[in-house]
Amino acid sequence: MKQSLRMRWLLIAVMAFAGNHLLAQSVTLTQTPNASVCTGDSLHINLTVISTYPGNNSFDVEMTPGNAATADFTDPATLDIPIAKWVPNNGPVPAGDTNNAGSKVLSIVVPETITTNGTYSIRLVSSNPAGFSTNVFEVAVNVTITATIDTANVKGAFKNIYTPGNPDDWGKCVDDTVVLYANPGFNYQWMVNGVDVRLAQPGRTDDRRDSLLVWLPGTYTVEVSSGPVCPGTSDPIVINNYIPNPVVNIQPIFLQPWVEELDFQFSPSLDSVQFCESDSVLIWGDRPQIPGEFYTYRWLKDTVNQNGLDTVVAIPGATNDTIFVTSDLMATSTTPFYMEIYLEVTDTMTGCVTLGTDPKWVWMDTVPDTEISAIEWGTALPGASTILCVEDSIRLRADTIGGPDWEYQWQARFPLNGGTWANLPDDTLPTLQVDTALIPDSAEYRLVINNLTCTWLTQPIQVNIVPNPVFQFLPSDSVALCAGDSVLVAVTGNGLQYDWSNGFIGTSQYLSTPGQYWVRATGVNQCVTYDTLILFPLVVNANAGPDQTVGPNEDVVMAATGGVSYYWYADEPAYFSNRRDPNTRTRPIKDTTKYYVEVTAANGCVGIDSMMVYIESPFGSGPDLSNVQNVMTPNGDGANDDLDLREVIQGDACELVVMNRWGSTVYTEEDYTNGWSGVTNGGDQLPDGTYYFLLACDDEVRYQGAITIIRNNE
């Protein structure tokens, strides 16, 4: 509704008096001097009802040209004016109570249909009693100047197609300027949102012309005046900034799982992603959401201008509603491997352009395209052989070690024919040790490298395991050997060369010394295998029995033990009843005779033992031989360290001969002085064991017996 922003208030004193003598109602009306009002203004009237009217009574307001003396309310020009509202003047009178006695205020609006300035009379007319009217109130009415904004001549704006049905709603692009025109020939004051433009937009002084430049949105009106009386205010015109809405989206991660989301896990929008250079990221702009909108698209990326300031630049050819970010596009980025993607949309109906301020951030990973090499132990140099013996090992290592975002996983394919690639548990370092404890045979190995979004498979390296040579001993790896014998021992297998611990190189040799021998077989790829041969002696416990002393012409009964067959002989001519009887009878011819017995054991080995037979002199007994020393312990403790034969020698010059159990002489001393300590003539200690000695005095054997050497008697 058009109405003046300047309200004129007229206070009219009305005195009501009785028009019906039965009810005695009365109303008094007081004229305000020089009352004046503009068309379209509100007029508030104070009145006092003296007596209460019936509850069904209502008042009408009549307004006619002329003063109180000339007013003719029957004139067709008389106007019926609706009462806008009732307001109590004082006291608790309800706003809608028009009939109760008391002071009240009513409001009317002076009709804008009045087109002629002049004096007008106003009265109140009741409906019950019907036709009752008050006295006349005079008021000067001035016609309000018509103010309009020429909506047919709005420059730089467009009818806002997005709010249809509102003819006063106009749109403009954000950076555009609109020109509004008022009806010419008056004084002007332009307003925005009810405030003078110069106050709402400080610095402006152009708001009192018949046109106005508009670059900010708002509700604009113009007040038109010609002198101080009754200026007019135009209907409002609404200017809105129309801003196309460029909404940028990234294809959801579940549709492109090779892309890594960098936003917070529960972020409502996806703003930052990372992808591998071998992949791409799909970004698209939303279609317009308002019916009737149509966009064209232009994609831009961040850059730095010649002044070093951040700015954006169009991506060549990127004019669809979607864009694929690839490694080729990322290669044009200002910051390596990083780019900000912006979207600019243009509304095809209005030509309005909007550059989005909410970019998408894209990072690109490079493929960790390194390879693996075999490394020499003790060095960092590649080129190690990948052909291994069973007990060997080799190191495989990535040629390039990446940053902290590189993750490693070794894989193996075994067996070579038909095997599938599988992860090696816990092998997640850049280096891998390959041996048969990891995989027992030849296999291929490769390294899987991940760096958040990229995955790289190295070329495989095949590691071949060469079996060690296999061989065995013939006749066996444990061979028994009779004393003094030798045995032919051989090896057979797939070795290329056999090295023996005694220095022999070959496949077979004769061995005669008991002991332990190792053999090293060298095969293909210089792979070696060791095995051990044990050559142990077979011991024959030959025992000829104790030495005996007999009288002249007495027989001696032998008592040999330790075998399964026996053979007797002597160092002097002797008679045997049966040389092969362990208990044969013999009669010595000489005073002292040494008897030998060859004892053959069940294992076929032969041992020899001897015993002495003495013929007792008929002229008396010789030295006491019943208590001759038979054990010596040459350990330096002063007890039994030497062979003491003083009781036998009795001061004579006697020769001592010591033999081992096989009859070989190990020590001789022509004039024995009781100082033999169990050594050879060269001073080497004899091994512990039993030895035989013979003591000859004046070319006659005075005593022969056994002596046992024990150095360690613990």
Steps between C-alpha positions, in 0.01 A plus 500: 500500500633843408520737790712795599798429721409821678180448711286791593307456814181696553335499835129563477296567813157350448215564739217253462149618584170316504338457158241264642318634802413150617867387523648843555832415320733794430839549328713813509744588225779764549641669194881524475613834360668490157461124470686369194568150357644338187334235294613156601584618855351352814270724705447424870179643654449539876134467606296464816181295517282663767239227528533134410362396163326169438736213451398452137576858407781581257642833383580606145720788391379729223719755322374763250647810333434840659516659843252452781271767365487369143547128548236286334530136606240407241740614229610211278855604573456393862732216592438219746828442674560177694623532855849350509499436875373616841743578777409600860615852581519434873384242746446129449279520192541196265624591153190356337253666738335776293171545690581526868523845648849639527785660310620322190720539193412383152721491192415552134709526186433802278409354161748537221204532263481868598667684217421861591643705783234662723300504824307186586245428777490178702219362718408177683169324431357229731306196391290470822333733536511517123601819327637675807796720402745710688603856440735574203877517522687707241836388359719631218596217263808524275550251220822293542738519202513174299846335521597218264811307400492431128506120497490506122831679490715317757854484358750221576253268675269224394165385619577238758381187328569302813225676703212502248186698586685789667522785247708711739771237539802568282832317474850602406840342480723564798742733326239680288348847559128571461348842412153589644293793369225698685221704342664831401439859603516488880734486796629152597632296787596140420487249785618141548338278758320810640817705553636784289758356264764748612458371855482132414794523261738761645681713245217519253342837411319404181175390667307825431484475124227361278714187443709280728795269439450171686779250558393359838190282546207631703146645492506839328237780510498865398326791675379765253415852624426850373524733795437401859146361466403134441794333330433160345688174546523243222419137522816307597713324244714209618847454352661162571847380414464189293791271576531174310607231743807302386497188718802274448492132588754220500391157389427301820789289620300177482464560123871571450671302780846580365454857633592575860277737697700754699206667679389405847335161483150633574533831314167590334679589176802362321747783443846342479614183328820330398543270201767310316655641184387191309136567595270804483246686713151588374372844608169644385285809541139478613225567253286811576249437776246771410261433212593709199868528586753383244878512554811493292816386680865596511757327721798688642808418703720688741807683377725794587503818292802701394485694826524184703138515611265204512238495228317254275527419133268312267580139421512476119206310354334439838148627423280203587321443825759230582877491501744213541811595694786299351877498525515708179294773665698476824818549299384860439456576871686789663582290805630154404249220558238744643218695338192698601204454264239779467172513307354807327140483376312738272120512500397494136175697562652791690867486406593512871835341576611355835843364586469251782697581813501145631765312301586135507854414602671220312833334581669251268730216603772386264536130432785358712648340188819354639637149445679247719854363485700217654758649741840358591536420869716752682451762227225714357591403145253324270593210277506212747440154354145374530611137482530374857610188676262359759675658797567835328294820510465819300362849560244659269453877534298779342723715278333816637387550858199732513367731767296416809184454292649206308377163622669176396379142466715219363331227299620163377380256234573139585522250345625657181265301281142549609559706813311821578631822648449523875605746767792403723378557858679778692734575207412870468842664478688614187745210546431124502733214594435197280607156617354151517355576844273749322408281203663157464554506123536726198243782489426844355493810720358847444425810708161673523536871588209722603506875570144575608344490153754342265595134488810375320610144425869458430632261240557162668840348574533122483720342765611146413594255774763245391493173702815409686686195371404165651746218568557197722793295627574149383498256665354718777553823692616295796777243429673268747874438451718234641832614639760522227247464221380751239162538332386642165239770560314671211235768449228492237258783411442796270782718628749641254794482741566332836751640750606283797615635835835317461573702185398235250286613202306228325230243540688211675811427704648243740494598865688325780490748786190490717327833555242742361522628141280767338434526129381813318311447175489799263221507243328737258528874588779406744238367741658270758394218728699355790483152647711309750662157487596326823780237482516328835743225613388150587663402830603141563547433870772242447623356833777239515450456870736574789871439500592164653805352678552126488758257606736325262323255267157614612214564253324833482125517444412812303184703565428729199170692474335774293411340167346218310821347366857492623852428378803462728871547427810597697827686460687179567441150369212359699270202493122552501242237549265697268598841374133589437384410848472799735595258780778320322786336692864592441838427653762775470853413410669818616492652845296790366263463206259755358177352368269679256141429415313633196138544599238533225184669617150444369536813281795342323762727649817350645670605821828379648589463864798344670597348829832388657585157629796474739676181607583524862876451573565194705769689681277748678256769435580824318348836567154518649273559200173464681447869560631670181334835412230462231339851501659842463341846515751747355310815601771666708348432840805300617314171525554231234633761256776259381536127439695387812676160448771532766383184678544308174825657382675470840788715383572308179539659158168427329344603168136613488284449187137633493252389230139585423238232488570433134866416578653820365789636706421847634793549745842346575767577761822294517584572861166559664509741793131481603407837341267404216184721522291365213664674205662399176874532444414828328336634817138481371244387750347162427122476504339350806469124473672171571860438386739211535856520615792260515794539737818312392805478727825345381326396174243305698138604531449565868142625482224573249161640584227754429493858612185719469545875450230720651560873491148614577377290789190707579 
